[in-house]
């Protein structure tokens, strides 16, 4: 941790250092030990040591280096005690003809740790794990979140999340998951898995699927941090940069997504002066780098295209300045590149804004009502388009249907309010 950002309060310094360094630490220790569970145990030992010692000795000048050195020493001690290392030492002694006992150069193995972080991210998103397990394990090992924090984020019990993480680690051990960087098409597939997990985490924080809160800001913030980390580790991947841009551009709206009373505010009604300008600058810069790579012929995909769409909103200082025709065109490209029901619903929104509600409804009508299962997304968008078309009675029915499907209290309140507003307009 740089001197200028040093935190003197031991508790705050420990939390900040752990959040900043845990991924590098666990990654390096996993490479050193070949065992992700042991690596996390060693890292946790270093954290416990900090909790015990820093209030007494004070905050070290470089907290991250202190944690790394402590964990490294614990790892070396572990291997010195281990039977397999004693065999290795005996073999080394015999091979050296009785020369002085040599220890494996474990300290050297903790160099070049940035690759270790990428390895760790790819490991936590191993294809043998379910998406839910990948998300929990990524937040635990890469994000440095506690089991309790993860449980709060996903509205699960701490014991359930703990079991999910434990099973994920066991699965990795059972399938002998390798702590190596994949190459070629396997690397692309694994990066896709990683990005999908980070996107899942962000979306759950941006619009919670259940509970009382409209957003879970901590999850979205952590997803943005993970996306930035991933783009640093894979700087020549336009899709990775596109993901970073997408999350930061969307994340910039979070300060304006609730009014002063805590009620949700939809995109077109938001006070755009409250949007986070730092996140917008970061997002647009990442998108520009992605565009430069794309111009050289590097393939792009859904995250890059969605970032281009998000940039249209970020560049519009007022809702009425939004270039909806450009957005509709981009959704056409996205629908060809990564077809899916959610894309079609969003394309319907764009068409409704760009070409009128009838155009949006035509897109939506091509979707089966149950295309997204019990999700409120389709009926809520249908309600919006019907309201814009002046069909208030039908819009009220659609909003009421969407409200009945929603598991989030804040979202239900919005949808019920829109249904009632449509009924009032129908009566008047």
DAGIUR-V335419 format. One record per helix or strand of 3 or more residues. SS is the DSSP state (hx for helix, st for strand). FROM is the first residue (numbers start at 0). TO is the last residue. Records with the same first field share a line. If there is no record, write none. Layout:
# DAGIUR-V335419
SS->FROM-TO / FROM-TO
This chain:
# DAGIUR-V335419
hx->2-4 / 9-32 / 35-56 / 62-80 / 82-94 / 107-109 / 112-123 / 130-141 / 146-152 / 157-173 / 183-205 / 216-232 / 237-250 / 253-255 / 266-268 / 271-273 / 276-294 / 301-314 / 318-320 / 323-336 / 340-354 / 356-364 / 376-387 / 391-404 / 408-426
